[in-house]
Amino acid sequence: MQVLIVEDEAPAVERLENLLLEYDKDIEVLDALNSVDSTVEWLQSHKAPDLIFMDIHLADGLSFEIFKKAEVKCPVIFCTAYDQYALQAFEVNSIGYLLKPVQYQRLENSLNKLKNLGRSRLPGFDSDMMSGLMNLIGQKDTSYKSRFMVKIGNRIKAVKTSDIAYFHSRDKLTFLVTRDDHSFPVDYSLDDLIQLLNPASFFHVNRSLIIHIDAAKEIHPHFKGRLKLVLQPPLDEEVIVSSQRTPLFKVWLDQ
């Protein structure tokens, strides 16, 4: 694996290089850059590496500026002393967010997850996929919704999140479906829900469906690298995982 390091503190560069060699002696560090401008110039004049480790605060600004000035064609793992940039980091090509001082176990977890995706280049992840992967890597410590209030006639009932099989949308309405096959409308969009649910337990399959990890009763290979799911309880429509989401779906299942 060929790696580029973007970091303006020499001791941090040395530490990261040592940790990478501890993980795999065949990892090649192509270069260590300390600024936005030098990184942009490097990316524009070199073939993309397999992975970039990137600090956020660099000598001449925030590293997010790099993504505005150059095309970043490979995954990025951010290494920083600041935790407030996590969501912004995962709007770009990031597949990991490590807080300094970088610990070997955290680094190993991130690299193993990358390896399990089956390819080193990961184009086109959208932001909720990134958030899910961030949780799988173990970097996000967030409180998630534990129950939903639903209306049954004239009364209100609490449904535990652990009792939910999936959420699906139809005709601009969103429905919660329980494991025992009861359906209730909820006042959330799927985009809202994916921010409230623990991505270790729930996966945004497509535009109309979020499933719990235990709801996938059967998984079948489908055309062009896609997967076809059979849910429990059944859903009266075909459930397909796109070829783009399939690698992350497999990692999610294999937690």
ChimeraX commands (.cxc) that place a marker at each C-alpha (Angstrom):
marker #1 position 0.00,0.00,0.00 radius 0.5
marker #1 position 1.29,3.47,-0.93 radius 0.5
marker #1 position 0.46,6.18,1.60 radius 0.5
marker #1 position 0.72,9.96,1.62 radius 0.5
marker #1 position 0.98,11.80,4.97 radius 0.5
marker #1 position -0.22,15.40,5.28 radius 0.5
marker #1 position 0.90,16.66,8.69 radius 0.5
marker #1 position 2.75,19.79,9.86 radius 0.5
marker #1 position 4.20,18.37,13.09 radius 0.5
marker #1 position 7.38,16.32,12.59 radius 0.5
marker #1 position 6.91,14.17,15.74 radius 0.5
marker #1 position 3.39,13.24,14.59 radius 0.5
marker #1 position 4.73,12.23,11.18 radius 0.5
marker #1 position 7.40,10.04,12.78 radius 0.5
marker #1 position 4.89,8.42,15.13 radius 0.5
marker #1 position 2.48,7.66,12.30 radius 0.5
marker #1 position 5.22,6.20,10.11 radius 0.5
marker #1 position 6.29,3.89,12.96 radius 0.5
marker #1 position 2.70,2.76,13.58 radius 0.5
marker #1 position 2.17,2.05,9.88 radius 0.5
marker #1 position 5.33,-0.05,9.72 radius 0.5
marker #1 position 4.18,-1.91,12.81 radius 0.5
marker #1 position 0.92,-2.68,11.04 radius 0.5
marker #1 position 2.54,-3.70,7.74 radius 0.5
marker #1 position 6.24,-3.44,6.90 radius 0.5
marker #1 position 5.37,-3.28,3.19 radius 0.5
marker #1 position 3.51,0.04,3.51 radius 0.5
marker #1 position 5.36,2.71,1.54 radius 0.5
marker #1 position 5.13,6.32,2.67 radius 0.5
marker #1 position 5.45,8.30,-0.56 radius 0.5
marker #1 position 5.86,11.71,1.02 radius 0.5
marker #1 position 5.09,13.82,4.09 radius 0.5
marker #1 position 3.65,17.28,3.36 radius 0.5
marker #1 position 2.96,20.07,5.82 radius 0.5
marker #1 position 0.62,22.50,4.05 radius 0.5
marker #1 position -2.49,22.90,1.92 radius 0.5
marker #1 position -0.56,24.37,-1.00 radius 0.5
marker #1 position 2.16,21.68,-1.07 radius 0.5
marker #1 position -0.48,18.95,-0.91 radius 0.5
marker #1 position -2.50,20.45,-3.76 radius 0.5
marker #1 position 0.65,20.72,-5.86 radius 0.5
marker #1 position 1.62,17.11,-5.04 radius 0.5
marker #1 position -1.83,15.73,-5.92 radius 0.5
marker #1 position -1.87,17.59,-9.22 radius 0.5
marker #1 position 1.52,16.24,-10.27 radius 0.5
marker #1 position 1.50,12.66,-8.95 radius 0.5
marker #1 position -0.55,9.52,-9.34 radius 0.5
marker #1 position -3.05,9.14,-6.49 radius 0.5
marker #1 position -1.78,7.07,-3.53 radius 0.5
marker #1 position -3.83,4.23,-2.06 radius 0.5
marker #1 position -4.55,6.20,1.12 radius 0.5
marker #1 position -3.91,9.61,2.64 radius 0.5
marker #1 position -3.44,10.33,6.35 radius 0.5
marker #1 position -4.31,13.99,6.84 radius 0.5
marker #1 position -4.16,16.40,9.75 radius 0.5
marker #1 position -6.85,19.11,9.75 radius 0.5
marker #1 position -4.88,22.10,11.03 radius 0.5
marker #1 position -1.94,22.63,8.66 radius 0.5
marker #1 position 0.70,25.32,8.37 radius 0.5
marker #1 position -1.38,27.44,5.98 radius 0.5
marker #1 position -4.98,26.59,6.89 radius 0.5
marker #1 position -7.51,23.78,7.25 radius 0.5
marker #1 position -6.95,20.70,5.11 radius 0.5
marker #1 position -10.55,20.83,3.85 radius 0.5
marker #1 position -9.29,23.50,1.44 radius 0.5
marker #1 position -7.34,20.76,-0.34 radius 0.5
marker #1 position -10.58,19.16,-1.52 radius 0.5
marker #1 position -11.71,22.47,-3.03 radius 0.5
marker #1 position -8.48,22.97,-4.98 radius 0.5
marker #1 position -7.55,19.44,-6.09 radius 0.5
marker #1 position -9.27,16.18,-6.94 radius 0.5
marker #1 position -8.67,13.63,-4.18 radius 0.5
marker #1 position -9.08,10.21,-5.77 radius 0.5
marker #1 position -8.38,7.97,-2.78 radius 0.5
marker #1 position -9.70,7.40,0.76 radius 0.5
marker #1 position -8.56,9.69,3.57 radius 0.5
marker #1 position -8.05,9.02,7.27 radius 0.5
marker #1 position -7.94,12.21,9.32 radius 0.5
marker #1 position -5.58,12.40,12.30 radius 0.5
marker #1 position -6.26,15.42,14.48 radius 0.5
marker #1 position -6.36,16.72,18.02 radius 0.5
marker #1 position -9.81,18.22,17.40 radius 0.5
marker #1 position -13.04,16.21,17.50 radius 0.5
marker #1 position -15.40,18.95,16.30 radius 0.5
marker #1 position -14.58,18.41,12.61 radius 0.5
marker #1 position -15.77,14.78,12.42 radius 0.5
marker #1 position -18.97,15.36,10.43 radius 0.5
marker #1 position -17.25,17.77,8.05 radius 0.5
marker #1 position -14.49,15.22,7.53 radius 0.5
marker #1 position -16.95,12.59,6.41 radius 0.5
marker #1 position -18.44,14.84,3.76 radius 0.5
marker #1 position -15.25,14.29,1.78 radius 0.5
marker #1 position -13.40,11.01,1.06 radius 0.5
marker #1 position -12.76,10.22,4.71 radius 0.5
marker #1 position -13.10,6.65,6.00 radius 0.5
marker #1 position -11.61,7.29,9.43 radius 0.5
marker #1 position -11.17,9.99,12.07 radius 0.5
marker #1 position -8.37,9.35,14.57 radius 0.5
marker #1 position -7.73,11.62,17.52 radius 0.5
marker #1 position -4.14,12.45,18.45 radius 0.5
marker #1 position -2.06,10.99,19.83 radius 0.5
marker #1 position -2.95,8.22,17.37 radius 0.5
marker #1 position -3.26,4.87,19.12 radius 0.5
marker #1 position -2.18,1.70,17.34 radius 0.5
marker #1 position -5.46,-0.14,17.98 radius 0.5
marker #1 position -7.49,2.69,16.43 radius 0.5
marker #1 position -5.19,2.81,13.44 radius 0.5
marker #1 position -5.36,-0.95,13.02 radius 0.5
marker #1 position -9.17,-0.90,13.16 radius 0.5
marker #1 position -9.35,1.75,10.44 radius 0.5
marker #1 position -6.93,-0.04,8.14 radius 0.5
marker #1 position -8.64,-3.38,8.67 radius 0.5
marker #1 position -12.02,-1.89,7.76 radius 0.5
marker #1 position -10.52,-0.39,4.64 radius 0.5
marker #1 position -9.00,-3.75,3.74 radius 0.5
marker #1 position -12.34,-5.50,4.30 radius 0.5
marker #1 position -14.02,-3.27,1.74 radius 0.5
marker #1 position -12.12,-5.26,-0.84 radius 0.5
marker #1 position -10.65,-2.35,-2.77 radius 0.5
marker #1 position -8.44,0.61,-1.99 radius 0.5
marker #1 position -10.29,3.18,-4.08 radius 0.5
marker #1 position -13.73,4.11,-2.81 radius 0.5
marker #1 position -15.42,6.61,-5.13 radius 0.5
marker #1 position -18.85,8.04,-4.50 radius 0.5
marker #1 position -19.65,7.37,-0.85 radius 0.5
marker #1 position -22.37,9.76,0.27 radius 0.5
marker #1 position -22.45,11.40,3.70 radius 0.5
marker #1 position -24.72,8.90,5.50 radius 0.5
marker #1 position -22.53,6.02,4.24 radius 0.5
marker #1 position -19.52,7.85,5.64 radius 0.5
marker #1 position -21.24,8.33,8.97 radius 0.5
marker #1 position -22.06,4.64,9.07 radius 0.5
marker #1 position -18.51,3.66,8.29 radius 0.5
marker #1 position -17.22,6.08,10.91 radius 0.5
marker #1 position -19.30,4.29,13.51 radius 0.5
marker #1 position -18.11,0.86,12.32 radius 0.5
marker #1 position -14.52,2.03,12.68 radius 0.5
marker #1 position -15.38,2.99,16.22 radius 0.5
marker #1 position -14.65,6.70,16.19 radius 0.5
marker #1 position -18.08,8.14,16.88 radius 0.5
marker #1 position -19.50,8.26,20.37 radius 0.5
marker #1 position -23.10,9.48,20.08 radius 0.5
marker #1 position -26.38,8.93,21.88 radius 0.5
marker #1 position -28.99,7.48,19.54 radius 0.5
marker #1 position -32.76,7.40,19.75 radius 0.5
marker #1 position -34.01,4.58,22.00 radius 0.5
marker #1 position -37.76,4.77,21.28 radius 0.5
marker #1 position -40.31,6.32,18.96 radius 0.5
marker #1 position -43.74,7.62,19.94 radius 0.5
marker #1 position -46.46,6.44,17.54 radius 0.5
marker #1 position -50.16,7.16,17.44 radius 0.5
marker #1 position -52.74,4.34,17.64 radius 0.5
marker #1 position -56.22,5.76,17.36 radius 0.5
marker #1 position -56.59,8.21,20.22 radius 0.5
marker #1 position -53.61,6.99,22.22 radius 0.5
marker #1 position -49.84,7.24,22.01 radius 0.5
marker #1 position -47.56,4.21,22.23 radius 0.5
marker #1 position -43.81,4.00,22.73 radius 0.5
marker #1 position -41.99,1.61,20.39 radius 0.5
marker #1 position -38.47,0.65,21.43 radius 0.5
marker #1 position -35.89,1.08,18.70 radius 0.5
marker #1 position -34.71,-2.46,19.40 radius 0.5
marker #1 position -38.18,-3.72,18.39 radius 0.5
marker #1 position -38.07,-2.05,14.96 radius 0.5
marker #1 position -37.36,-4.15,11.86 radius 0.5
marker #1 position -37.20,-1.33,9.34 radius 0.5
marker #1 position -38.45,2.07,8.21 radius 0.5
marker #1 position -39.74,2.60,4.70 radius 0.5
marker #1 position -41.21,5.53,2.80 radius 0.5
marker #1 position -44.09,5.50,0.35 radius 0.5
marker #1 position -46.12,8.34,-1.19 radius 0.5
marker #1 position -44.12,10.91,0.82 radius 0.5
marker #1 position -44.98,9.16,4.11 radius 0.5
marker #1 position -42.60,7.27,6.38 radius 0.5
marker #1 position -43.61,4.09,8.20 radius 0.5
marker #1 position -42.06,2.25,11.13 radius 0.5
marker #1 position -42.45,-1.54,10.93 radius 0.5
marker #1 position -41.91,-3.64,14.05 radius 0.5
marker #1 position -40.47,-7.12,14.27 radius 0.5
marker #1 position -43.97,-8.50,14.87 radius 0.5
marker #1 position -45.17,-6.81,11.65 radius 0.5
marker #1 position -47.07,-3.80,12.92 radius 0.5
marker #1 position -46.78,-0.63,10.84 radius 0.5
marker #1 position -47.05,2.94,12.16 radius 0.5
marker #1 position -46.58,6.30,10.42 radius 0.5
marker #1 position -43.85,8.51,11.88 radius 0.5
marker #1 position -43.12,12.21,11.44 radius 0.5
marker #1 position -39.57,11.78,10.18 radius 0.5
marker #1 position -37.99,11.53,6.76 radius 0.5
marker #1 position -35.47,8.75,6.17 radius 0.5
marker #1 position -32.74,11.40,6.01 radius 0.5
marker #1 position -33.78,12.55,9.49 radius 0.5
marker #1 position -33.94,9.01,10.81 radius 0.5
marker #1 position -30.46,8.01,9.68 radius 0.5
marker #1 position -29.09,10.77,11.92 radius 0.5
marker #1 position -31.07,9.47,14.92 radius 0.5
marker #1 position -30.38,5.73,14.57 radius 0.5
marker #1 position -27.24,3.86,15.58 radius 0.5
marker #1 position -25.55,2.99,12.25 radius 0.5
marker #1 position -24.10,-0.14,13.84 radius 0.5
marker #1 position -27.71,-1.44,13.98 radius 0.5
marker #1 position -29.42,0.31,11.05 radius 0.5
marker #1 position -28.42,0.62,7.39 radius 0.5
marker #1 position -29.79,3.02,4.78 radius 0.5
marker #1 position -30.36,0.49,1.99 radius 0.5
marker #1 position -31.83,2.87,-0.59 radius 0.5
marker #1 position -33.91,6.02,-0.91 radius 0.5
marker #1 position -37.00,4.37,0.55 radius 0.5
marker #1 position -35.67,1.92,3.14 radius 0.5
marker #1 position -33.64,1.71,6.37 radius 0.5
marker #1 position -33.32,-1.77,7.89 radius 0.5
marker #1 position -32.24,-3.19,11.24 radius 0.5
marker #1 position -29.35,-5.62,11.02 radius 0.5
marker #1 position -31.58,-8.50,12.16 radius 0.5
marker #1 position -34.26,-7.80,9.51 radius 0.5
marker #1 position -32.23,-9.23,6.63 radius 0.5
marker #1 position -33.57,-12.79,6.58 radius 0.5
marker #1 position -31.91,-13.76,3.29 radius 0.5
marker #1 position -29.26,-12.15,1.09 radius 0.5
marker #1 position -28.87,-13.13,-2.56 radius 0.5
marker #1 position -26.37,-12.02,-5.22 radius 0.5
marker #1 position -28.06,-9.90,-7.87 radius 0.5
marker #1 position -27.12,-8.45,-11.24 radius 0.5
marker #1 position -24.01,-6.25,-11.68 radius 0.5
marker #1 position -22.64,-6.61,-8.16 radius 0.5
marker #1 position -25.88,-5.76,-6.40 radius 0.5
marker #1 position -27.59,-7.72,-3.60 radius 0.5
marker #1 position -31.23,-8.71,-3.21 radius 0.5
marker #1 position -32.62,-8.89,0.33 radius 0.5
marker #1 position -35.53,-10.82,1.79 radius 0.5
marker #1 position -36.77,-9.09,4.92 radius 0.5
marker #1 position -38.49,-10.36,8.04 radius 0.5
marker #1 position -41.27,-9.29,8.29 radius 0.5
marker #1 position -41.74,-9.25,4.49 radius 0.5
marker #1 position -41.93,-6.00,2.55 radius 0.5
marker #1 position -44.20,-5.99,-0.49 radius 0.5
marker #1 position -41.55,-4.61,-2.83 radius 0.5
marker #1 position -38.19,-5.77,-4.15 radius 0.5
marker #1 position -35.30,-4.79,-1.88 radius 0.5
marker #1 position -32.03,-4.17,-3.73 radius 0.5
marker #1 position -28.67,-2.97,-2.40 radius 0.5
marker #1 position -26.87,-1.05,-5.15 radius 0.5
marker #1 position -23.40,-2.06,-6.34 radius 0.5
marker #1 position -22.09,1.20,-4.82 radius 0.5
marker #1 position -23.46,0.40,-1.35 radius 0.5
marker #1 position -22.75,-3.35,-1.42 radius 0.5
marker #1 position -19.13,-3.15,-0.06 radius 0.5
marker #1 position -20.19,-1.08,2.95 radius 0.5
marker #1 position -23.26,-3.27,3.50 radius 0.5
marker #1 position -21.01,-6.32,3.74 radius 0.5
marker #1 position -18.74,-4.58,6.25 radius 0.5
marker #1 position -21.81,-3.51,8.25 radius 0.5
marker #1 position -23.08,-7.10,8.40 radius 0.5
marker #1 position -19.67,-8.42,9.43 radius 0.5
marker #1 position -19.30,-6.30,12.58 radius 0.5
marker link #1:1,2 radius 0.2
marker link #1:2,3 radius 0.2
marker link #1:3,4 radius 0.2
marker link #1:4,5 radius 0.2
marker link #1:5,6 radius 0.2
marker link #1:6,7 radius 0.2
marker link #1:7,8 radius 0.2
marker link #1:8,9 radius 0.2
marker link #1:9,10 radius 0.2
marker link #1:10,11 radius 0.2
marker link #1:11,12 radius 0.2
marker link #1:12,13 radius 0.2
marker link #1:13,14 radius 0.2
marker link #1:14,15 radius 0.2
marker link #1:15,16 radius 0.2
marker link #1:16,17 radius 0.2
marker link #1:17,18 radius 0.2
marker link #1:18,19 radius 0.2
marker link #1:19,20 radius 0.2
marker link #1:20,21 radius 0.2
marker link #1:21,22 radius 0.2
marker link #1:22,23 radius 0.2
marker link #1:23,24 radius 0.2
marker link #1:24,25 radius 0.2
marker link #1:25,26 radius 0.2
marker link #1:26,27 radius 0.2
marker link #1:27,28 radius 0.2
marker link #1:28,29 radius 0.2
marker link #1:29,30 radius 0.2
marker link #1:30,31 radius 0.2
marker link #1:31,32 radius 0.2
marker link #1:32,33 radius 0.2
marker link #1:33,34 radius 0.2
marker link #1:34,35 radius 0.2
marker link #1:35,36 radius 0.2
marker link #1:36,37 radius 0.2
marker link #1:37,38 radius 0.2
marker link #1:38,39 radius 0.2
marker link #1:39,40 radius 0.2
marker link #1:40,41 radius 0.2
marker link #1:41,42 radius 0.2
marker link #1:42,43 radius 0.2
marker link #1:43,44 radius 0.2
marker link #1:44,45 radius 0.2
marker link #1:45,46 radius 0.2
marker link #1:46,47 radius 0.2
marker link #1:47,48 radius 0.2
marker link #1:48,49 radius 0.2
marker link #1:49,50 radius 0.2
marker link #1:50,51 radius 0.2
marker link #1:51,52 radius 0.2
marker link #1:52,53 radius 0.2
marker link #1:53,54 radius 0.2
marker link #1:54,55 radius 0.2
marker link #1:55,56 radius 0.2
marker link #1:56,57 radius 0.2
marker link #1:57,58 radius 0.2
marker link #1:58,59 radius 0.2
marker link #1:59,60 radius 0.2
marker link #1:60,61 radius 0.2
marker link #1:61,62 radius 0.2
marker link #1:62,63 radius 0.2
marker link #1:63,64 radius 0.2
marker link #1:64,65 radius 0.2
marker link #1:65,66 radius 0.2
marker link #1:66,67 radius 0.2
marker link #1:67,68 radius 0.2
marker link #1:68,69 radius 0.2
marker link #1:69,70 radius 0.2
marker link #1:70,71 radius 0.2
marker link #1:71,72 radius 0.2
marker link #1:72,73 radius 0.2
marker link #1:73,74 radius 0.2
marker link #1:74,75 radius 0.2
marker link #1:75,76 radius 0.2
marker link #1:76,77 radius 0.2
marker link #1:77,78 radius 0.2
marker link #1:78,79 radius 0.2
marker link #1:79,80 radius 0.2
marker link #1:80,81 radius 0.2
marker link #1:81,82 radius 0.2
marker link #1:82,83 radius 0.2
marker link #1:83,84 radius 0.2
marker link #1:84,85 radius 0.2
marker link #1:85,86 radius 0.2
marker link #1:86,87 radius 0.2
marker link #1:87,88 radius 0.2
marker link #1:88,89 radius 0.2
marker link #1:89,90 radius 0.2
marker link #1:90,91 radius 0.2
marker link #1:91,92 radius 0.2
marker link #1:92,93 radius 0.2
marker link #1:93,94 radius 0.2
marker link #1:94,95 radius 0.2
marker link #1:95,96 radius 0.2
marker link #1:96,97 radius 0.2
marker link #1:97,98 radius 0.2
marker link #1:98,99 radius 0.2
marker link #1:99,100 radius 0.2
marker link #1:100,101 radius 0.2
marker link #1:101,102 radius 0.2
marker link #1:102,103 radius 0.2
marker link #1:103,104 radius 0.2
marker link #1:104,105 radius 0.2
marker link #1:105,106 radius 0.2
marker link #1:106,107 radius 0.2
marker link #1:107,108 radius 0.2
marker link #1:108,109 radius 0.2
marker link #1:109,110 radius 0.2
marker link #1:110,111 radius 0.2
marker link #1:111,112 radius 0.2
marker link #1:112,113 radius 0.2
marker link #1:113,114 radius 0.2
marker link #1:114,115 radius 0.2
marker link #1:115,116 radius 0.2
marker link #1:116,117 radius 0.2
marker link #1:117,118 radius 0.2
marker link #1:118,119 radius 0.2
marker link #1:119,120 radius 0.2
marker link #1:120,121 radius 0.2
marker link #1:121,122 radius 0.2
marker link #1:122,123 radius 0.2
marker link #1:123,124 radius 0.2
marker link #1:124,125 radius 0.2
marker link #1:125,126 radius 0.2
marker link #1:126,127 radius 0.2
marker link #1:127,128 radius 0.2
marker link #1:128,129 radius 0.2
marker link #1:129,130 radius 0.2
marker link #1:130,131 radius 0.2
marker link #1:131,132 radius 0.2
marker link #1:132,133 radius 0.2
marker link #1:133,134 radius 0.2
marker link #1:134,135 radius 0.2
marker link #1:135,136 radius 0.2
marker link #1:136,137 radius 0.2
marker link #1:137,138 radius 0.2
marker link #1:138,139 radius 0.2
marker link #1:139,140 radius 0.2
marker link #1:140,141 radius 0.2
marker link #1:141,142 radius 0.2
marker link #1:142,143 radius 0.2
marker link #1:143,144 radius 0.2
marker link #1:144,145 radius 0.2
marker link #1:145,146 radius 0.2
marker link #1:146,147 radius 0.2
marker link #1:147,148 radius 0.2
marker link #1:148,149 radius 0.2
marker link #1:149,150 radius 0.2
marker link #1:150,151 radius 0.2
marker link #1:151,152 radius 0.2
marker link #1:152,153 radius 0.2
marker link #1:153,154 radius 0.2
marker link #1:154,155 radius 0.2
marker link #1:155,156 radius 0.2
marker link #1:156,157 radius 0.2
marker link #1:157,158 radius 0.2
marker link #1:158,159 radius 0.2
marker link #1:159,160 radius 0.2
marker link #1:160,161 radius 0.2
marker link #1:161,162 radius 0.2
marker link #1:162,163 radius 0.2
marker link #1:163,164 radius 0.2
marker link #1:164,165 radius 0.2
marker link #1:165,166 radius 0.2
marker link #1:166,167 radius 0.2
marker link #1:167,168 radius 0.2
marker link #1:168,169 radius 0.2
marker link #1:169,170 radius 0.2
marker link #1:170,171 radius 0.2
marker link #1:171,172 radius 0.2
marker link #1:172,173 radius 0.2
marker link #1:173,174 radius 0.2
marker link #1:174,175 radius 0.2
marker link #1:175,176 radius 0.2
marker link #1:176,177 radius 0.2
marker link #1:177,178 radius 0.2
marker link #1:178,179 radius 0.2
marker link #1:179,180 radius 0.2
marker link #1:180,181 radius 0.2
marker link #1:181,182 radius 0.2
marker link #1:182,183 radius 0.2
marker link #1:183,184 radius 0.2
marker link #1:184,185 radius 0.2
marker link #1:185,186 radius 0.2
marker link #1:186,187 radius 0.2
marker link #1:187,188 radius 0.2
marker link #1:188,189 radius 0.2
marker link #1:189,190 radius 0.2
marker link #1:190,191 radius 0.2
marker link #1:191,192 radius 0.2
marker link #1:192,193 radius 0.2
marker link #1:193,194 radius 0.2
marker link #1:194,195 radius 0.2
marker link #1:195,196 radius 0.2
marker link #1:196,197 radius 0.2
marker link #1:197,198 radius 0.2
marker link #1:198,199 radius 0.2
marker link #1:199,200 radius 0.2
marker link #1:200,201 radius 0.2
marker link #1:201,202 radius 0.2
marker link #1:202,203 radius 0.2
marker link #1:203,204 radius 0.2
marker link #1:204,205 radius 0.2
marker link #1:205,206 radius 0.2
marker link #1:206,207 radius 0.2
marker link #1:207,208 radius 0.2
marker link #1:208,209 radius 0.2
marker link #1:209,210 radius 0.2
marker link #1:210,211 radius 0.2
marker link #1:211,212 radius 0.2
marker link #1:212,213 radius 0.2
marker link #1:213,214 radius 0.2
marker link #1:214,215 radius 0.2
marker link #1:215,216 radius 0.2
marker link #1:216,217 radius 0.2
marker link #1:217,218 radius 0.2
marker link #1:218,219 radius 0.2
marker link #1:219,220 radius 0.2
marker link #1:220,221 radius 0.2
marker link #1:221,222 radius 0.2
marker link #1:222,223 radius 0.2
marker link #1:223,224 radius 0.2
marker link #1:224,225 radius 0.2
marker link #1:225,226 radius 0.2
marker link #1:226,227 radius 0.2
marker link #1:227,228 radius 0.2
marker link #1:228,229 radius 0.2
marker link #1:229,230 radius 0.2
marker link #1:230,231 radius 0.2
marker link #1:231,232 radius 0.2
marker link #1:232,233 radius 0.2
marker link #1:233,234 radius 0.2
marker link #1:234,235 radius 0.2
marker link #1:235,236 radius 0.2
marker link #1:236,237 radius 0.2
marker link #1:237,238 radius 0.2
marker link #1:238,239 radius 0.2
marker link #1:239,240 radius 0.2
marker link #1:240,241 radius 0.2
marker link #1:241,242 radius 0.2
marker link #1:242,243 radius 0.2
marker link #1:243,244 radius 0.2
marker link #1:244,245 radius 0.2
marker link #1:245,246 radius 0.2
marker link #1:246,247 radius 0.2
marker link #1:247,248 radius 0.2
marker link #1:248,249 radius 0.2
marker link #1:249,250 radius 0.2
marker link #1:250,251 radius 0.2
marker link #1:251,252 radius 0.2
marker link #1:252,253 radius 0.2
marker link #1:253,254 radius 0.2
marker link #1:254,255 radius 0.2
view
